[in-house]
Amino acid sequence: MQVELTSLLEAVQETKTKMLEMSALNHLMSMHVLQQAQQIELLYEEVSMSSLNTYISLNLLYLWMEN
């Protein structure tokens, strides 16, 4: 009985260690996903501003060519 309980305790401790490792890896992955989401938002804003600047430039060029 003592051997079975010791074996069970070791298995529980090993499972706990693995769960803690998985939790740490999950947190690390979440942080990377958050950083990527922020980078994507910044890139989207830059592309939007670039598109707006191109639109304005083309309209100004069109107006200039009309005169």
The first five atom37 places (N, CA, C, CB, O) and aatype in JSON, in Angstrom:
{
  "aatype": [12, 5, 19, 6, 10, 16, 15, 10, 10, 6, 0, 19, 5, 6, 16, 11, 16, 11, 12, 10, 6, 12, 15, 0, 10, 2, 8, 10, 12, 15, 12, 8, 19, 10, 5, 5, 0, 5, 5, 9, 6, 10, 10, 18, 6, 6, 19, 15, 12, 15, 15, 10, 2, 16, 18, 9, 15, 10, 2, 10, 10, 18, 10, 17, 12, 6, 2],
  "atom_mask": [
    [1, 1, 1, 1, 1],
    [1, 1, 1, 1, 1],
    [1, 1, 1, 1, 1],
    [1, 1, 1, 1, 1],
    [1, 1, 1, 1, 1],
    [1, 1, 1, 1, 1],
    [1, 1, 1, 1, 1],
    [1, 1, 1, 1, 1],
    [1, 1, 1, 1, 1],
    [1, 1, 1, 1, 1],
    [1, 1, 1, 1, 1],
    [1, 1, 1, 1, 1],
    [1, 1, 1, 1, 1],
    [1, 1, 1, 1, 1],
    [1, 1, 1, 1, 1],
    [1, 1, 1, 1, 1],
    [1, 1, 1, 1, 1],
    [1, 1, 1, 1, 1],
    [1, 1, 1, 1, 1],
    [1, 1, 1, 1, 1],
    [1, 1, 1, 1, 1],
    [1, 1, 1, 1, 1],
    [1, 1, 1, 1, 1],
    [1, 1, 1, 1, 1],
    [1, 1, 1, 1, 1],
    [1, 1, 1, 1, 1],
    [1, 1, 1, 1, 1],
    [1, 1, 1, 1, 1],
    [1, 1, 1, 1, 1],
    [1, 1, 1, 1, 1],
    [1, 1, 1, 1, 1],
    [1, 1, 1, 1, 1],
    [1, 1, 1, 1, 1],
    [1, 1, 1, 1, 1],
    [1, 1, 1, 1, 1],
    [1, 1, 1, 1, 1],
    [1, 1, 1, 1, 1],
    [1, 1, 1, 1, 1],
    [1, 1, 1, 1, 1],
    [1, 1, 1, 1, 1],
    [1, 1, 1, 1, 1],
    [1, 1, 1, 1, 1],
    [1, 1, 1, 1, 1],
    [1, 1, 1, 1, 1],
    [1, 1, 1, 1, 1],
    [1, 1, 1, 1, 1],
    [1, 1, 1, 1, 1],
    [1, 1, 1, 1, 1],
    [1, 1, 1, 1, 1],
    [1, 1, 1, 1, 1],
    [1, 1, 1, 1, 1],
    [1, 1, 1, 1, 1],
    [1, 1, 1, 1, 1],
    [1, 1, 1, 1, 1],
    [1, 1, 1, 1, 1],
    [1, 1, 1, 1, 1],
    [1, 1, 1, 1, 1],
    [1, 1, 1, 1, 1],
    [1, 1, 1, 1, 1],
    [1, 1, 1, 1, 1],
    [1, 1, 1, 1, 1],
    [1, 1, 1, 1, 1],
    [1, 1, 1, 1, 1],
    [1, 1, 1, 1, 1],
    [1, 1, 1, 1, 1],
    [1, 1, 1, 1, 1],
    [1, 1, 1, 1, 1]
  ],
  "atom_positions": [
    [[0.83, -1.2, 0.0], [0.0, 0.0, 0.0], [0.87, 1.26, 0.0], [-0.94, 0.0, 1.22], [0.6, 2.21, -0.74]],
    [[1.92, 1.27, 0.83], [2.83, 2.41, 0.9], [3.48, 2.67, -0.45], [3.9, 2.17, 1.98], [3.63, 3.82, -0.86]],
    [[3.87, 1.61, -1.15], [4.52, 1.73, -2.46], [3.54, 2.35, -3.46], [5.02, 0.35, -2.97], [3.93, 3.21, -4.25]],
    [[2.31, 1.91, -3.43], [1.29, 2.45, -4.34], [1.04, 3.93, -4.08], [-0.02, 1.66, -4.21], [0.92, 4.72, -5.01]],
    [[0.97, 4.3, -2.81], [0.75, 5.71, -2.47], [1.94, 6.57, -2.86], [0.46, 5.86, -0.97], [1.77, 7.69, -3.34]],
    [[3.14, 6.05, -2.66], [4.35, 6.78, -3.05], [4.37, 6.96, -4.56], [5.63, 6.04, -2.57], [4.69, 8.04, -5.05]],
    [[4.04, 5.93, -5.28], [3.99, 5.99, -6.74], [2.94, 6.99, -7.21], [3.7, 4.6, -7.33], [3.18, 7.76, -8.13]],
    [[1.8, 6.96, -6.57], [0.72, 7.89, -6.91], [1.14, 9.33, -6.61], [-0.56, 7.54, -6.14], [0.86, 10.22, -7.4]],
    [[1.81, 9.57, -5.49], [2.28, 10.9, -5.13], [3.28, 11.41, -6.15], [2.91, 10.89, -3.74], [3.23, 12.57, -6.55]],
    [[4.2, 10.54, -6.58], [5.18, 10.92, -7.59], [4.49, 11.28, -8.9], [6.19, 9.79, -7.83], [4.87, 12.25, -9.57]],
    [[3.48, 10.52, -9.28], [2.73, 10.81, -10.51], [2.01, 12.14, -10.4], [1.72, 9.68, -10.81], [1.96, 12.9, -11.37]],
    [[1.44, 12.42, -9.24], [0.74, 13.69, -9.03], [1.72, 14.85, -9.1], [0.0, 13.7, -7.67], [1.44, 15.88, -9.72]],
    [[2.88, 14.68, -8.47], [3.88, 15.75, -8.5], [4.41, 15.99, -9.91], [5.04, 15.42, -7.57], [4.64, 17.14, -10.3]],
    [[4.59, 14.92, -10.67], [5.03, 15.06, -12.06], [3.97, 15.78, -12.9], [5.35, 13.67, -12.67], [4.28, 16.64, -13.72]],
    [[2.72, 15.41, -12.67], [1.62, 16.07, -13.39], [1.55, 17.55, -13.03], [0.28, 15.39, -13.06], [1.33, 18.39, -13.9]],
    [[1.75, 17.86, -11.76], [1.74, 19.27, -11.32], [2.85, 20.04, -12.01], [1.9, 19.36, -9.79], [2.64, 21.16, -12.49]],
    [[4.05, 19.46, -12.07], [5.18, 20.11, -12.72], [4.88, 20.37, -14.2], [6.46, 19.25, -12.58], [5.16, 21.45, -14.71]],
    [[4.33, 19.37, -14.86], [3.99, 19.53, -16.29], [2.91, 20.59, -16.49], [3.52, 18.18, -16.88], [2.97, 21.37, -17.44]],
    [[1.94, 20.63, -15.59], [0.88, 21.64, -15.71], [1.44, 23.05, -15.52], [-0.24, 21.37, -14.67], [1.04, 23.98, -16.21]],
    [[2.38, 23.2, -14.58], [3.01, 24.5, -14.37], [3.82, 24.92, -15.6], [3.91, 24.47, -13.12], [3.8, 26.09, -15.99]],
    [[4.52, 23.97, -16.2], [5.27, 24.26, -17.43], [4.33, 24.66, -18.55], [6.11, 23.04, -17.85], [4.59, 25.62, -19.28]],
    [[3.23, 23.93, -18.69], [2.25, 24.26, -19.73], [1.65, 25.64, -19.49], [1.13, 23.2, -19.78], [1.43, 26.4, -20.44]],
    [[1.39, 25.96, -18.25], [0.84, 27.27, -17.92], [1.81, 28.38, -18.3], [0.5, 27.34, -16.43], [1.41, 29.4, -18.85]],
    [[3.09, 28.17, -18.0], [4.11, 29.17, -18.34], [4.22, 29.33, -19.86], [5.47, 28.78, -17.74], [4.33, 30.45, -20.36]],
    [[4.2, 28.22, -20.58], [4.27, 28.28, -22.04], [3.03, 28.95, -22.63], [4.44, 26.87, -22.63], [3.13, 29.72, -23.59]],
    [[1.87, 28.67, -22.06], [0.63, 29.29, -22.51], [0.69, 30.8, -22.31], [-0.57, 28.69, -21.75], [0.27, 31.57, -23.17]],
    [[1.22, 31.22, -21.16], [1.35, 32.66, -20.88], [2.3, 33.3, -21.89], [1.85, 32.89, -19.43], [2.02, 34.38, -22.41]],
    [[3.43, 32.64, -22.15], [4.4, 33.17, -23.11], [3.78, 33.29, -24.5], [5.65, 32.27, -23.16], [3.96, 34.3, -25.19]],
    [[3.04, 32.27, -24.9], [2.39, 32.32, -26.22], [1.35, 33.43, -26.27], [1.74, 30.96, -26.54], [1.24, 34.12, -27.28]],
    [[0.59, 33.6, -25.21], [-0.4, 34.67, -25.16], [0.25, 36.04, -25.31], [-1.18, 34.62, -23.85], [-0.28, 36.91, -26.0]],
    [[1.39, 36.21, -24.66], [2.1, 37.49, -24.77], [2.56, 37.74, -26.2], [3.31, 37.52, -23.81], [2.47, 38.86, -26.69]],
    [[3.04, 36.69, -26.88], [3.48, 36.83, -28.27], [2.29, 37.15, -29.18], [4.19, 35.55, -28.74], [2.4, 37.97, -30.09]],
    [[1.17, 36.5, -28.94], [-0.03, 36.77, -29.75], [-0.48, 38.21, -29.54], [-1.18, 35.78, -29.39], [-0.88, 38.88, -30.5]],
    [[-0.44, 38.7, -28.31], [-0.81, 40.08, -28.02], [0.12, 41.05, -28.74], [-0.77, 40.34, -26.51], [-0.34, 42.03, -29.32]],
    [[1.42, 40.78, -28.71], [2.38, 41.64, -29.4], [2.12, 41.65, -30.9], [3.81, 41.18, -29.12], [2.18, 42.7, -31.54]],
    [[1.84, 40.48, -31.46], [1.54, 40.41, -32.89], [0.27, 41.17, -33.23], [1.41, 38.96, -33.33], [0.21, 41.84, -34.27]],
    [[-0.74, 41.08, -32.39], [-1.98, 41.81, -32.63], [-1.72, 43.31, -32.62], [-3.05, 41.44, -31.57], [-2.27, 44.05, -33.44]],
    [[-0.89, 43.77, -31.69], [-0.56, 45.2, -31.63], [0.21, 45.62, -32.87], [0.26, 45.51, -30.37], [-0.01, 46.71, -33.4]],
    [[1.13, 44.77, -33.34], [1.89, 45.08, -34.55], [0.98, 45.13, -35.77], [3.0, 44.05, -34.76], [1.14, 45.98, -36.64]],
    [[0.02, 44.22, -35.83], [-0.92, 44.2, -36.95], [-1.77, 45.46, -36.95], [-1.82, 42.95, -36.89], [-2.02, 46.05, -38.01]],
    [[-2.23, 45.89, -35.77], [-3.02, 47.12, -35.68], [-2.2, 48.33, -36.14], [-3.51, 47.34, -34.23], [-2.72, 49.2, -36.84]],
    [[-0.94, 48.39, -35.74], [-0.08, 49.49, -36.14], [0.13, 49.47, -37.65], [1.27, 49.42, -35.41], [0.07, 50.51, -38.31]],
    [[0.38, 48.3, -38.19], [0.56, 48.16, -39.63], [-0.7, 48.58, -40.38], [0.93, 46.72, -39.99], [-0.61, 49.25, -41.42]],
    [[-1.86, 48.19, -39.86], [-3.13, 48.57, -40.49], [-3.28, 50.09, -40.5], [-4.32, 47.91, -39.75], [-3.69, 50.67, -41.51]],
    [[-2.96, 50.73, -39.38], [-3.04, 52.2, -39.31], [-2.1, 52.85, -40.32], [-2.72, 52.69, -37.89], [-2.46, 53.82, -40.98]],
    [[-0.88, 52.31, -40.43], [0.09, 52.87, -41.38], [-0.39, 52.7, -42.82], [1.44, 52.2, -41.2], [-0.24, 53.61, -43.63]],
    [[-0.95, 51.55, -43.13], [-1.46, 51.31, -44.48], [-2.64, 52.23, -44.76], [-1.88, 49.82, -44.66], [-2.76, 52.77, -45.86]],
    [[-3.51, 52.41, -43.78], [-4.66, 53.29, -43.95], [-4.21, 54.72, -44.21], [-5.57, 53.24, -42.72], [-4.74, 55.39, -45.1]],
    [[-3.24, 55.19, -43.45], [-2.73, 56.55, -43.64], [-2.05, 56.69, -45.0], [-1.75, 56.93, -42.52], [-2.19, 57.71, -45.67]],
    [[-1.33, 55.68, -45.39], [-0.66, 55.7, -46.69], [-1.69, 55.76, -47.82], [0.25, 54.46, -46.86], [-1.53, 56.51, -48.79]],
    [[-2.75, 54.98, -47.68], [-3.81, 54.99, -48.7], [-4.48, 56.35, -48.76], [-4.86, 53.9, -48.41], [-4.77, 56.86, -49.84]],
    [[-4.73, 56.94, -47.6], [-5.35, 58.26, -47.55], [-4.43, 59.29, -48.19], [-5.67, 58.67, -46.11], [-4.9, 60.13, -48.96]],
    [[-3.14, 59.24, -47.89], [-2.18, 60.18, -48.48], [-2.12, 60.02, -49.99], [-0.8, 59.99, -47.87], [-2.02, 61.01, -50.71]],
    [[-2.17, 58.79, -50.47], [-2.16, 58.55, -51.91], [-3.41, 59.11, -52.55], [-2.04, 57.04, -52.21], [-3.35, 59.74, -53.61]],
    [[-4.56, 58.9, -51.91], [-5.82, 59.42, -52.42], [-5.78, 60.95, -52.51], [-7.0, 58.96, -51.53], [-6.17, 61.53, -53.52]],
    [[-5.31, 61.58, -51.46], [-5.23, 63.05, -51.44], [-4.26, 63.54, -52.51], [-4.78, 63.56, -50.04], [-4.54, 64.51, -53.22]],
    [[-3.11, 62.88, -52.62], [-2.12, 63.28, -53.61], [-2.67, 63.16, -55.03], [-0.85, 62.44, -53.47], [-2.45, 64.05, -55.86]],
    [[-3.37, 62.08, -55.3], [-3.95, 61.9, -56.64], [-5.01, 62.95, -56.93], [-4.54, 60.5, -56.78], [-5.1, 63.46, -58.05]],
    [[-5.83, 63.28, -55.93], [-6.84, 64.3, -56.13], [-6.21, 65.67, -56.36], [-7.79, 64.35, -54.94], [-6.66, 66.44, -57.21]],
    [[-5.16, 65.98, -55.62], [-4.46, 67.26, -55.82], [-3.83, 67.32, -57.2], [-3.38, 67.46, -54.73], [-3.88, 68.35, -57.87]],
    [[-3.23, 66.21, -57.62], [-2.63, 66.15, -58.94], [-3.7, 66.33, -60.01], [-1.89, 64.81, -59.14], [-3.48, 67.05, -60.99]],
    [[-4.84, 65.7, -59.85], [-5.94, 65.84, -60.8], [-6.41, 67.29, -60.87], [-7.11, 64.91, -60.41], [-6.63, 67.82, -61.96]],
    [[-6.57, 67.93, -59.7], [-7.0, 69.33, -59.68], [-5.97, 70.24, -60.33], [-7.26, 69.79, -58.24], [-6.31, 71.18, -61.05]],
    [[-4.7, 69.95, -60.08], [-3.63, 70.76, -60.66], [-3.61, 70.61, -62.18], [-2.26, 70.36, -60.07], [-3.37, 71.57, -62.9]],
    [[-3.86, 69.39, -62.66], [-3.85, 69.16, -64.1], [-5.04, 69.81, -64.79], [-3.84, 67.66, -64.38], [-4.96, 70.14, -65.98]],
    [[-6.13, 70.0, -64.07], [-7.32, 70.63, -64.66], [-7.08, 72.12, -64.89], [-8.54, 70.43, -63.76], [-7.67, 72.72, -65.79]],
    [[-6.21, 72.71, -64.08], [-5.97, 74.16, -64.21], [-4.89, 74.43, -65.15], [-5.65, 74.78, -62.9], [-4.56, 75.59, -65.39]]
  ]
}
